[in-house]
Amino acid sequence: MKLNKYVAGFLELLILLSLDQISKYWAIIYLKGTAGIVLIQDIFELQYLENHGAAFGILQNQRVFLLCITVAILAALGILFWRIPHQKHFWPLQFTLVLLVSGAVGNMIDRFWRGYVVDFFYFKLIDFPIFNIADCYVVVAAFLGIFFVCFYYQDEDLQLLKGKNSKDFQKKDE
């Protein structure tokens, strides 16, 4: 059975969001109010953090602004997803967008319901800011997006990003 790209994207989004939200719920239950859990001594830990800002703690306590920016970005990503042809050749790009949207929505849910984002992964070795699964989705999606645009898709494939009719760029899936 061939799934509609919107149904497939929505199911992927639900799965990814579920993983993110379950992990944050786990962090609240088991990490909040503790010293954390050392997984690899002096390298990697689970530590609870309530981030009231954006990446790397910037824009602290700018909840409404961050929610508005997220909604605007999600609208742009939705338009882009709508323009992508439903063909095997474009599945990597579709999944990359779903991954990006999942990360944005995962953190937006936290900001909306809790007033902050729950973070808990900490690479102590390099003293990297504490982050979460939604952040991982965004970073992985950014790298995949750069890779696909630079090395996988041809210029004519990417014309759809400029609002060209996707039917003009049909490819045979074989």
Disulfide bonds with the S-S distance in Angstrom:
none
